[in-house]
Amino acid sequence: MPEFLRLQTPADALARLFEALPEEAGLGAVAIPTPRALGRILAEDVRAPHALPPFSRSSVDGYAVRAADTFGASASLPAYLRLAGEVLMGALTTLEVGQGSAAMVHTGGMMPPGADAVVMVEDTQVSRPGEVEVLRPAAPGENVLQLGEDVKAGETVLLRGSRLRAQEIGGLMALGHTDVRVARAPRVAILSTGDEVVPPDADPLPGQVRDVNTYTLSSIVTQAGGKPVLFGILPDTRAALDAAARKAHATCDVVLITAGSSVSSRDITSEVIAGLGSPGVLAHGVALRPGKPTILAVCAGKPVIGLPGNPVSALVVAGLFVAPLVRRMLGCRPPLSPRVTARLTINTPSEAGREDYVPVRVSGESGTYDAEPVFGKSNLIFTLVRADGLVRIPAEANGLAAGTLVEVLLF
């Protein structure tokens, strides 16, 4: 296949894939209960229907006071204030703090009119009924959460494309958003091929291996926000792959085919993909190790990716192409990929002209991390199990010397 000889850089290949997709590659939105939205992507901006806090409240247990009445107070010369009463929790207070008075208030309790600060209970003592001694001065606003200090009414609090974490779920519930519109998760078909591949619960015969890629790719898809759809293990026949690929293309939003992407008489994946619709195959071969025989295609508006069969290669390719693709379809804002800077412990070879992704084990403390390469062939899945992340060696480099500071993309 001549296109296999014209290798594209990973960045160029991904850009070409995105350019061939419709400008609006999203799949619409669905409304779901907010408690079930953890990890989902917002389909629209969220505005605050009211302020948070909705009233000024105390952040500590203590006494609501007029700050001016406490100026100059000390343990040796306390300020004596009349106790106006106690602010009841969960109710509109009828108390009012005037000059020379204070009101007992609990954490989260409403600030009574007239008070502009709270003295912590530890900084007070009661000498006689109806009177409180203040042992240190309070500044205006001290220990008070002001009305709207967290969120103002009408403020945009969450942007479309945000991934909902635990704190976003809590914020939505605090504002009364019990339902939320999120991007529909793309259905990602996963087809595993190979006469030698058997299910994980099988006892492999000589020459057989258990299916790894179906489950690692499912995990990558799920982490990115997609919904994996497993099509099982297919035999190495064109008829079987063609039938499964057509069904996957018709029923899912993305199609992933593992193995059958390299150049050999038995590898017919590229031809099957080309038959799914135009424009078809955009790249067959990427200047990348591991993962050189990757296929990227768009067929009748749907992305189709052929991944190498070796587990390490498949995982690296999925991280570079599948995860960004799923996030784009979700309209997800670019994630902050976890990464650390570390010092390479040994010389690490590479071949100029292709990007190398080398698994490394990270050790040490912040600011003095070491990155120790974990060498292994691309069909050894525990090469990645033993690693904490990947180091990218640029295509123009012939390797990196020991002691080089590198950026580790953490798993």
KOLLOTOR-741876 format. One record per residue (C-alpha): residue in one letter; residue number from 1; z, x, y. Coordinates in steps of 0.001 Angstrom, whole numbers, plus 500000, padded with zeros to 6 digits. Each point is the difference from the previous one (the first is absolute). Layout:
+------+-----+--------+--------+--------+
! rest !  nr !      z !      x !      y !
+------+-----+--------+--------+--------+
!    a ! NUM !      Z !      X !      Y !
...
+------+-----+--------+--------+--------+
//
This chain:
+------+-----+--------+--------+--------+
! rest !  nr !      z !      x !      y !
+------+-----+--------+--------+--------+
!    m !   1 ! 500000 ! 500000 ! 500000 !
!    p !   2 ! 498865 ! 501781 ! 503158 !
!    e !   3 ! 502614 ! 498337 ! 502232 !
!    f !   4 ! 502715 ! 501725 ! 497975 !
!    l !   5 ! 498746 ! 503332 ! 501285 !
!    r !   6 ! 500399 ! 498961 ! 503636 !
!    l !   7 ! 503779 ! 500022 ! 500295 !
!    q !   8 ! 501621 ! 498305 ! 502991 !
!    t !   9 ! 503359 ! 500933 ! 501510 !
!    p !  10 ! 502783 ! 497504 ! 499260 !
!    a !  11 ! 500161 ! 498994 ! 503683 !
!    d !  12 ! 496236 ! 499448 ! 500234 !
!    a !  13 ! 499923 ! 498074 ! 496727 !
!    l !  14 ! 502830 ! 497688 ! 501087 !
!    a !  15 ! 498373 ! 499451 ! 503406 !
!    r !  16 ! 496721 ! 499137 ! 498331 !
!    l !  17 ! 501762 ! 497517 ! 497727 !
!    f !  18 ! 501708 ! 498292 ! 502940 !
!    e !  19 ! 496775 ! 499884 ! 502027 !
!    a !  20 ! 498252 ! 498145 ! 497172 !
!    l !  21 ! 502670 ! 497301 ! 499886 !
!    p !  22 ! 499933 ! 496959 ! 502288 !
!    e !  23 ! 501698 ! 500653 ! 503346 !
!    e !  24 ! 502592 ! 497378 ! 499185 !
!    a !  25 ! 500886 ! 501081 ! 496486 !
!    g !  26 ! 503133 ! 497848 ! 499962 !
!    l !  27 ! 500426 ! 497209 ! 497493 !
!    g !  28 ! 501740 ! 497416 ! 502157 !
!    a !  29 ! 503661 ! 499084 ! 500274 !
!    v !  30 ! 502553 ! 497932 ! 498126 !
!    a !  31 ! 503338 ! 498567 ! 501115 !
!    i !  32 ! 502936 ! 500861 ! 497765 !
!    p !  33 ! 503786 ! 499691 ! 500269 !
!    t !  34 ! 501365 ! 502969 ! 501931 !
!    p !  35 ! 502483 ! 501034 ! 497262 !
!    r !  36 ! 497005 ! 500558 ! 497701 !
!    a !  37 ! 498028 ! 502047 ! 502538 !
!    l !  38 ! 501560 ! 503412 ! 499349 !
!    g !  39 ! 497257 ! 502640 ! 499942 !
!    r !  40 ! 497296 ! 497594 ! 501216 !
!    i !  41 ! 497790 ! 500589 ! 503050 !
!    l !  42 ! 500270 ! 497742 ! 503053 !
!    a !  43 ! 496810 ! 498076 ! 500730 !
!    e !  44 ! 500941 ! 499172 ! 503601 !
!    d !  45 ! 502303 ! 501131 ! 502786 !
!    v !  46 ! 503485 ! 498483 ! 500019 !
!    r !  47 ! 501659 ! 498952 ! 503254 !
!    a !  48 ! 503653 ! 499225 ! 500582 !
!    p !  49 ! 500590 ! 496272 ! 500616 !
!    h !  50 ! 503314 ! 500842 ! 501651 !
!    a !  51 ! 502061 ! 502988 ! 501058 !
!    l !  52 ! 502168 ! 502114 ! 497725 !
!    p !  53 ! 502909 ! 499962 ! 500365 !
!    p !  54 ! 499687 ! 496377 ! 501153 !
!    f !  55 ! 503240 ! 500440 ! 501989 !
!    s !  56 ! 502087 ! 502922 ! 501219 !
!    r !  57 ! 502434 ! 500992 ! 497245 !
!    s !  58 ! 502659 ! 502546 ! 499202 !
!    s !  59 ! 499152 ! 502945 ! 497747 !
!    v !  60 ! 503649 ! 500695 ! 499133 !
!    d !  61 ! 503337 ! 498285 ! 499427 !
!    g !  62 ! 501980 ! 500082 ! 503222 !
!    y !  63 ! 500459 ! 498310 ! 503345 !
!    a !  64 ! 497322 ! 498743 ! 502369 !
!    v !  65 ! 500881 ! 501135 ! 503519 !
!    r !  66 ! 498714 ! 500556 ! 503494 !
!    a !  67 ! 499320 ! 503746 ! 499940 !
!    a !  68 ! 501311 ! 500379 ! 503561 !
!    d !  69 ! 503430 ! 498795 ! 498846 !
!    t !  70 ! 500297 ! 503009 ! 497642 !
!    f !  71 ! 498996 ! 502811 ! 502335 !
!    g !  72 ! 502648 ! 502733 ! 500029 !
!    a !  73 ! 501776 ! 498670 ! 496910 !
!    s !  74 ! 501653 ! 502562 ! 497703 !
!    a !  75 ! 502652 ! 500199 ! 497302 !
!    s !  76 ! 502562 ! 501029 ! 502602 !
!    l !  77 ! 498859 ! 497422 ! 502577 !
!    p !  78 ! 498472 ! 497000 ! 498179 !
!    a !  79 ! 498180 ! 497104 ! 501627 !
!    y !  80 ! 501874 ! 496735 ! 499329 !
!    l !  81 ! 497765 ! 496955 ! 499472 !
!    r !  82 ! 500829 ! 496350 ! 499306 !
!    l !  83 ! 498722 ! 498757 ! 496624 !
!    a !  84 ! 497757 ! 496998 ! 500665 !
!    g !  85 ! 499585 ! 499178 ! 496310 !
!    e !  86 ! 497764 ! 500822 ! 497030 !
!    v !  87 ! 496217 ! 499577 ! 499742 !
!    l !  88 ! 499291 ! 497988 ! 496855 !
!    m !  89 ! 497147 ! 501203 ! 497828 !
!    g !  90 ! 496921 ! 497830 ! 499602 !
!    a !  91 ! 500736 ! 497736 ! 502952 !
!    l !  92 ! 499272 ! 499827 ! 503707 !
!    t !  93 ! 503068 ! 501394 ! 501710 !
!    t !  94 ! 501754 ! 498017 ! 502707 !
!    l !  95 ! 502077 ! 502980 ! 501108 !
!    e !  96 ! 499389 ! 501713 ! 503304 !
!    v !  97 ! 501176 ! 503487 ! 500908 !
!    g !  98 ! 501175 ! 500204 ! 503596 !
!    q !  99 ! 501497 ! 502839 ! 501974 !
!    g ! 100 ! 502945 ! 501574 ! 498141 !
!    s ! 101 ! 499378 ! 498197 ! 496710 !
!    a ! 102 ! 498515 ! 500734 ! 496567 !
!    a ! 103 ! 498893 ! 498069 ! 496937 !
!    m ! 104 ! 500292 ! 501083 ! 496363 !
!    v ! 105 ! 496539 ! 500317 ! 498453 !
!    h ! 106 ! 498763 ! 501009 ! 496558 !
!    t ! 107 ! 496887 ! 501974 ! 499024 !
!    g ! 108 ! 496999 ! 497751 ! 500620 !
!    g ! 109 ! 501986 ! 497540 ! 502086 !
!    m ! 110 ! 498548 ! 498502 ! 503178 !
!    m ! 111 ! 500960 ! 501656 ! 503267 !
!    p ! 112 ! 501921 ! 497516 ! 502157 !
!    p ! 113 ! 498813 ! 499429 ! 503569 !
!    g ! 114 ! 501452 ! 502489 ! 502469 !
!    a ! 115 ! 500394 ! 502847 ! 497496 !
!    d ! 116 ! 497647 ! 502989 ! 500149 !
!    a ! 117 ! 501568 ! 502418 ! 497492 !
!    v ! 118 ! 502082 ! 500131 ! 496837 !
!    v ! 119 ! 502972 ! 502288 ! 499437 !
!    m ! 120 ! 500405 ! 500972 ! 496347 !
!    v ! 121 ! 503171 ! 498657 ! 498418 !
!    e ! 122 ! 501001 ! 503602 ! 499179 !
!    d ! 123 ! 500208 ! 500685 ! 503748 !
!    t ! 124 ! 502419 ! 497163 ! 500674 !
!    q ! 125 ! 503452 ! 498823 ! 499077 !
!    v ! 126 ! 501903 ! 496756 ! 500436 !
!    s ! 127 ! 503325 ! 500519 ! 501706 !
!    r ! 128 ! 500981 ! 496365 ! 500359 !
!    p ! 129 ! 498466 ! 496590 ! 499232 !
!    g ! 130 ! 497103 ! 499043 ! 502244 !
!    e ! 131 ! 499421 ! 503517 ! 501289 !
!    v ! 132 ! 497926 ! 502989 ! 498819 !
!    e ! 133 ! 500318 ! 503627 ! 501061 !
!    v ! 134 ! 496696 ! 501907 ! 500411 !
!    l ! 135 ! 500456 ! 503731 ! 499340 !
!    r ! 136 ! 496595 ! 501286 ! 501119 !
!    p ! 137 ! 497357 ! 498850 ! 502521 !
!    a ! 138 ! 496827 ! 498170 ! 498947 !
!    a ! 139 ! 496614 ! 500392 ! 501658 !
!    p ! 140 ! 497887 ! 496940 ! 500876 !
!    g ! 141 ! 497994 ! 499035 ! 496905 !
!    e ! 142 ! 502120 ! 502102 ! 497628 !
!    n ! 143 ! 500115 ! 498607 ! 496444 !
!    v ! 144 ! 497792 ! 497066 ! 501020 !
!    l ! 145 ! 496631 ! 499018 ! 498534 !
!    q ! 146 ! 498188 ! 498363 ! 502879 !
!    l ! 147 ! 497821 ! 496903 ! 499793 !
!    g ! 148 ! 496508 ! 501169 ! 498947 !
!    e ! 149 ! 501054 ! 503635 ! 499643 !
!    d ! 150 ! 498298 ! 500231 ! 496583 !
!    v ! 151 ! 497034 ! 497667 ! 500549 !
!    k ! 152 ! 498867 ! 497986 ! 503002 !
!    a ! 153 ! 498620 ! 496476 ! 499654 !
!    g ! 154 ! 496214 ! 500107 ! 499578 !
!    e ! 155 ! 499953 ! 503707 ! 499194 !
!    t ! 156 ! 497581 ! 501213 ! 497308 !
!    v ! 157 ! 502388 ! 501383 ! 497411 !
!    l ! 158 ! 497645 ! 500779 ! 497096 !
!    l ! 159 ! 496331 ! 500954 ! 500085 !
!    r ! 160 ! 497240 ! 498849 ! 497726 !
!    g ! 161 ! 499470 ! 502576 ! 497269 !
!    s ! 162 ! 503682 ! 500918 ! 499729 !
!    r ! 163 ! 501440 ! 500416 ! 496530 !
!    l ! 164 ! 503118 ! 497874 ! 499631 !
!    r ! 165 ! 503080 ! 502006 ! 499035 !
!    a ! 166 ! 503546 ! 498751 ! 499481 !
!    q ! 167 ! 500743 ! 500295 ! 503722 !
!    e ! 168 ! 496911 ! 497971 ! 500959 !
!    i ! 169 ! 501020 ! 497281 ! 497555 !
!    g ! 170 ! 503433 ! 499913 ! 501626 !
!    g ! 171 ! 498519 ! 499889 ! 503486 !
!    l ! 172 ! 497691 ! 497126 ! 499117 !
!    m ! 173 ! 502870 ! 497985 ! 498552 !
!    a ! 174 ! 502147 ! 500722 ! 503081 !
!    l ! 175 ! 497256 ! 498374 ! 502092 !
!    g ! 176 ! 499668 ! 497023 ! 497677 !
!    h ! 177 ! 496614 ! 501035 ! 498559 !
!    t ! 178 ! 500635 ! 498726 ! 496486 !
!    d ! 179 ! 496279 ! 500131 ! 499173 !
!    v ! 180 ! 497547 ! 502730 ! 500962 !
!    r ! 181 ! 496236 ! 500469 ! 499800 !
!    v ! 182 ! 499011 ! 503096 ! 498071 !
!    a ! 183 ! 496680 ! 501519 ! 498973 !
!    r ! 184 ! 498752 ! 498857 ! 496626 !
!    a ! 185 ! 500420 ! 502802 ! 497510 !
!    p ! 186 ! 496631 ! 501232 ! 498674 !
!    r ! 187 ! 499484 ! 499511 ! 496282 !
!    v ! 188 ! 499124 ! 503400 ! 498562 !
!    a ! 189 ! 498335 ! 500031 ! 496595 !
!    i ! 190 ! 500846 ! 503000 ! 497800 !
!    l ! 191 ! 497622 ! 500796 ! 497149 !
!    s ! 192 ! 500867 ! 502839 ! 497638 !
!    t ! 193 ! 497228 ! 501360 ! 497770 !
!    g ! 194 ! 499857 ! 502255 ! 496971 !
!    d ! 195 ! 499785 ! 499677 ! 496219 !
!    e ! 196 ! 502860 ! 502478 ! 499764 !
!    v ! 197 ! 502369 ! 497960 ! 502203 !
!    v ! 198 ! 502612 ! 497747 ! 498359 !
!    p ! 199 ! 502808 ! 497831 ! 501461 !
!    p ! 200 ! 503317 ! 501722 ! 500786 !
!    d ! 201 ! 501806 ! 498114 ! 497221 !
!    a ! 202 ! 497570 ! 501268 ! 497355 !
!    d ! 203 ! 500501 ! 503040 ! 497771 !
!    p ! 204 ! 496974 ! 502154 ! 500827 !
!    l ! 205 ! 497918 ! 501304 ! 497125 !
!    p ! 206 ! 498567 ! 503522 ! 500143 !
!    g ! 207 ! 497587 ! 500136 ! 502933 !
!    q ! 208 ! 501553 ! 497025 ! 501805 !
!    v ! 209 ! 502135 ! 499885 ! 503161 !
!    r ! 210 ! 502152 ! 497297 ! 501552 !
!    d ! 211 ! 498764 ! 498226 ! 503131 !
!    v ! 212 ! 501655 ! 501552 ! 503045 !
!    n ! 213 ! 497637 ! 499241 ! 502859 !
!    t ! 214 ! 500262 ! 496223 ! 499834 !
!    y ! 215 ! 503688 ! 500191 ! 500772 !
!    t ! 216 ! 500040 ! 502831 ! 502535 !
!    l ! 217 ! 497170 ! 498340 ! 501922 !
!    s ! 218 ! 501804 ! 496649 ! 499846 !
!    s ! 219 ! 503015 ! 501670 ! 501578 !
!    i ! 220 ! 497903 ! 501574 ! 502784 !
!    v ! 221 ! 498364 ! 496633 ! 500725 !
!    t ! 222 ! 503359 ! 498210 ! 500051 !
!    q ! 223 ! 501564 ! 502605 ! 502305 !
!    a ! 224 ! 497077 ! 499633 ! 502399 !
!    g ! 225 ! 500435 ! 496216 ! 500072 !
!    g ! 226 ! 497295 ! 498868 ! 497584 !
!    k ! 227 ! 500177 ! 497898 ! 496842 !
!    p ! 228 ! 498775 ! 501829 ! 496877 !
!    v ! 229 ! 497993 ! 497999 ! 497485 !
!    l ! 230 ! 499770 ! 501737 ! 496621 !
!    f ! 231 ! 496758 ! 499662 ! 498045 !
!    g ! 232 ! 501194 ! 502069 ! 497072 !
!    i ! 233 ! 498334 ! 502834 ! 498112 !
!    l ! 234 ! 496235 ! 499881 ! 499591 !
!    p ! 235 ! 497900 ! 501779 ! 497384 !
!    d ! 236 ! 497459 ! 502625 ! 501017 !
!    t ! 237 ! 497023 ! 497654 ! 500013 !
!    r ! 238 ! 497885 ! 498957 ! 502930 !
!    a ! 239 ! 500037 ! 496352 ! 498925 !
!    a ! 240 ! 503818 ! 499818 ! 499926 !
!    l ! 241 ! 500433 ! 501788 ! 503341 !
!    d ! 242 ! 497235 ! 498001 ! 501681 !
!    a ! 243 ! 501481 ! 496651 ! 498889 !
!    a ! 244 ! 503530 ! 500918 ! 501049 !
!    a ! 245 ! 498868 ! 501497 ! 503321 !
!    r ! 246 ! 498014 ! 496884 ! 500901 !
!    k ! 247 ! 502954 ! 497745 ! 499194 !
!    a ! 248 ! 502360 ! 502236 ! 501989 !
!    h ! 249 ! 497597 ! 500084 ! 502946 !
!    a ! 250 ! 499720 ! 496208 ! 499982 !
!    t ! 251 ! 503740 ! 499287 ! 499780 !
!    c ! 252 ! 501656 ! 502862 ! 501910 !
!    d ! 253 ! 499758 ! 501632 ! 503416 !
!    v ! 254 ! 499882 ! 503631 ! 498831 !
!    v ! 255 ! 498849 ! 501515 ! 496708 !
!    l ! 256 ! 501391 ! 503248 ! 498576 !
!    i ! 257 ! 498421 ! 501583 ! 496923 !
!    t ! 258 ! 501715 ! 502991 ! 498424 !
!    a ! 259 ! 498041 ! 502628 ! 498034 !
!    g ! 260 ! 496239 ! 499995 ! 499600 !
!    s ! 261 ! 499411 ! 501475 ! 503454 !
!    s ! 262 ! 498906 ! 503532 ! 499091 !
!    v ! 263 ! 496497 ! 501133 ! 499111 !
!    s ! 264 ! 499253 ! 499499 ! 496297 !
!    s ! 265 ! 497813 ! 497847 ! 497819 !
!    r ! 266 ! 502915 ! 497690 ! 499191 !
!    d ! 267 ! 501208 ! 499545 ! 503568 !
!    i ! 268 ! 498164 ! 496931 ! 501205 !
!    t ! 269 ! 502554 ! 498843 ! 502576 !
!    s ! 270 ! 497811 ! 500885 ! 502976 !
!    e ! 271 ! 497094 ! 497982 ! 498602 !
!    v ! 272 ! 502212 ! 496994 ! 499271 !
!    i ! 273 ! 501476 ! 500141 ! 503523 !
!    a ! 274 ! 496529 ! 500224 ! 501534 !
!    g ! 275 ! 499126 ! 496756 ! 498228 !
!    l ! 276 ! 502812 ! 498064 ! 501668 !
!    g ! 277 ! 498220 ! 499674 ! 503362 !
!    s ! 278 ! 498853 ! 501872 ! 503062 !
!    p ! 279 ! 500400 ! 502421 ! 501619 !
!    g ! 280 ! 501503 ! 501316 ! 496760 !
!    v ! 281 ! 501150 ! 503573 ! 499424 !
!    l ! 282 ! 500812 ! 501836 ! 503248 !
!    a ! 283 ! 501453 ! 503174 ! 498528 !
!    h ! 284 ! 499938 ! 501425 ! 496490 !
!    g ! 285 ! 501969 ! 503193 ! 500245 !
!    v ! 286 ! 502558 ! 501106 ! 502582 !
!    a ! 287 ! 500869 ! 503560 ! 501028 !
!    l ! 288 ! 503442 ! 499637 ! 498534 !
!    r ! 289 ! 502153 ! 501422 ! 497237 !
!    p ! 290 ! 501172 ! 498228 ! 497990 !
!    g ! 291 ! 497665 ! 497009 ! 500290 !
!    k ! 292 ! 496521 ! 501437 ! 500553 !
!    p ! 293 ! 498069 ! 497331 ! 497977 !
!    t ! 294 ! 501282 ! 497077 ! 502099 !
!    i ! 295 ! 497615 ! 497107 ! 500689 !
!    l ! 296 ! 500280 ! 497916 ! 503181 !
!    a ! 297 ! 497912 ! 496868 ! 500408 !
!    v ! 298 ! 499741 ! 496698 ! 501810 !
!    c ! 299 ! 498272 ! 497261 ! 498022 !
!    a ! 300 ! 499230 ! 496673 ! 501661 !
!    g ! 301 ! 502808 ! 500532 ! 502514 !
!    k ! 302 ! 502628 ! 501104 ! 497476 !
!    p ! 303 ! 501220 ! 503585 ! 499496 !
!    v ! 304 ! 499630 ! 501536 ! 496544 !
!    i ! 305 ! 501506 ! 503369 ! 499084 !
!    g ! 306 ! 499407 ! 502076 ! 496893 !
!    l ! 307 ! 502888 ! 502358 ! 499288 !
!    p ! 308 ! 500219 ! 502950 ! 497622 !
!    g ! 309 ! 501724 ! 499368 ! 496696 !
!    n ! 310 ! 502439 ! 502900 ! 500276 !
!    p ! 311 ! 503370 ! 498571 ! 501150 !
!    v ! 312 ! 500697 ! 502594 ! 502701 !
!    s ! 313 ! 496484 ! 499683 ! 501401 !
!    a ! 314 ! 500224 ! 496211 ! 499974 !
!    l ! 315 ! 503316 ! 500017 ! 501867 !
!    v ! 316 ! 498820 ! 502427 ! 502676 !
!    v ! 317 ! 496803 ! 498010 ! 500526 !
!    a ! 318 ! 501948 ! 496738 ! 500135 !
!    g ! 319 ! 502268 ! 501444 ! 502689 !
!    l ! 320 ! 497044 ! 501217 ! 502084 !
!    f ! 321 ! 497702 ! 496989 ! 499642 !
!    v ! 322 ! 501550 ! 496959 ! 498289 !
!    a ! 323 ! 503241 ! 499802 ! 501994 !
!    p ! 324 ! 498265 ! 500363 ! 503423 !
!    l ! 325 ! 497415 ! 497424 ! 498937 !
!    v ! 326 ! 502646 ! 497429 ! 499029 !
!    r ! 327 ! 501902 ! 500612 ! 503232 !
!    r ! 328 ! 496817 ! 499534 ! 502027 !
!    m ! 329 ! 499282 ! 496687 ! 498278 !
!    l ! 330 ! 503527 ! 498883 ! 500847 !
!    g ! 331 ! 499562 ! 500969 ! 503649 !
!    c ! 332 ! 502976 ! 502309 ! 499546 !
!    r ! 333 ! 500963 ! 502323 ! 502834 !
!    p ! 334 ! 499692 ! 503675 ! 498975 !
!    p ! 335 ! 503079 ! 500928 ! 497982 !
!    l ! 336 ! 502201 ! 502971 ! 500776 !
!    s ! 337 ! 499476 ! 501951 ! 496802 !
!    p ! 338 ! 503172 ! 501843 ! 499003 !
!    r ! 339 ! 499446 ! 503733 ! 500267 !
!    v ! 340 ! 501944 ! 503218 ! 500508 !
!    t ! 341 ! 499145 ! 503536 ! 501041 !
!    a ! 342 ! 500740 ! 502631 ! 497370 !
!    r ! 343 ! 499295 ! 503634 ! 499221 !
!    l ! 344 ! 497669 ! 500677 ! 497066 !
!    t ! 345 ! 501805 ! 502100 ! 497396 !
!    i ! 346 ! 497013 ! 501686 ! 498316 !
!    n ! 347 ! 496328 ! 500725 ! 500636 !
!    t ! 348 ! 497991 ! 496846 ! 499258 !
!    p ! 349 ! 496288 ! 500375 ! 499241 !
!    s ! 350 ! 497280 ! 497591 ! 501057 !
!    e ! 351 ! 496221 ! 499840 ! 499998 !
!    a ! 352 ! 498351 ! 499910 ! 503412 !
!    g ! 353 ! 497830 ! 496972 ! 500632 !
!    r ! 354 ! 502356 ! 497342 ! 498698 !
!    e ! 355 ! 503435 ! 498666 ! 500892 !
!    d ! 356 ! 502653 ! 500827 ! 497442 !
!    y ! 357 ! 503112 ! 497877 ! 499524 !
!    v ! 358 ! 502658 ! 502050 ! 498257 !
!    p ! 359 ! 503162 ! 498368 ! 498580 !
!    v ! 360 ! 503174 ! 501718 ! 501189 !
!    r ! 361 ! 503715 ! 499812 ! 499382 !
!    v ! 362 ! 502110 ! 500006 ! 503181 !
!    s ! 363 ! 503404 ! 501676 ! 500154 !
!    g ! 364 ! 502413 ! 501251 ! 502636 !
!    e ! 365 ! 501459 ! 498392 ! 503103 !
!    s ! 366 ! 498408 ! 498460 ! 503072 !
!    g ! 367 ! 498286 ! 502679 ! 502043 !
!    t ! 368 ! 499919 ! 502468 ! 497099 !
!    y ! 369 ! 498109 ! 498087 ! 497304 !
!    d ! 370 ! 498078 ! 501900 ! 497329 !
!    a ! 371 ! 496845 ! 498617 ! 498344 !
!    e ! 372 ! 499483 ! 501273 ! 496456 !
!    p ! 373 ! 496576 ! 499125 ! 498490 !
!    v ! 374 ! 500055 ! 498111 ! 496703 !
!    f ! 375 ! 496849 ! 501173 ! 498291 !
!    g ! 376 ! 498378 ! 497849 ! 497345 !
!    k ! 377 ! 496696 ! 498512 ! 498955 !
!    s ! 378 ! 498871 ! 496624 ! 501276 !
!    n ! 379 ! 500642 ! 498191 ! 496727 !
!    l ! 380 ! 503705 ! 500902 ! 499950 !
!    i ! 381 ! 501888 ! 497128 ! 501626 !
!    f ! 382 ! 503354 ! 501810 ! 499914 !
!    t ! 383 ! 498578 ! 502557 ! 502404 !
!    l ! 384 ! 500573 ! 497313 ! 502633 !
!    v ! 385 ! 503242 ! 498758 ! 498463 !
!    r ! 386 ! 501448 ! 503473 ! 500526 !
!    a ! 387 ! 498750 ! 500145 ! 503596 !
!    d ! 388 ! 501395 ! 498561 ! 503244 !
!    g ! 389 ! 496726 ! 499913 ! 501935 !
!    l ! 390 ! 496589 ! 501524 ! 500650 !
!    v ! 391 ! 498851 ! 502856 ! 502202 !
!    r ! 392 ! 496475 ! 499739 ! 501419 !
!    i ! 393 ! 498010 ! 503233 ! 500060 !
!    p ! 394 ! 497111 ! 499641 ! 502494 !
!    a ! 395 ! 496425 ! 500305 ! 498742 !
!    e ! 396 ! 499367 ! 503116 ! 502083 !
!    a ! 397 ! 502912 ! 501921 ! 498410 !
!    n ! 398 ! 499873 ! 502233 ! 496931 !
!    g ! 399 ! 503616 ! 499224 ! 499297 !
!    l ! 400 ! 503336 ! 500405 ! 501763 !
!    a ! 401 ! 502265 ! 503028 ! 499948 !
!    a ! 402 ! 503632 ! 499957 ! 499033 !
!    g ! 403 ! 502153 ! 499373 ! 503059 !
!    t ! 404 ! 497456 ! 497727 ! 501690 !
!    l ! 405 ! 501526 ! 496961 ! 501697 !
!    v ! 406 ! 498409 ! 496896 ! 498475 !
!    e ! 407 ! 500317 ! 496266 ! 500432 !
!    v ! 408 ! 501125 ! 498198 ! 496839 !
!    l ! 409 ! 498898 ! 496385 ! 499604 !
!    l ! 410 ! 502941 ! 498531 ! 498121 !
!    f ! 411 ! 499487 ! 497478 ! 497210 !
+------+-----+--------+--------+--------+
//
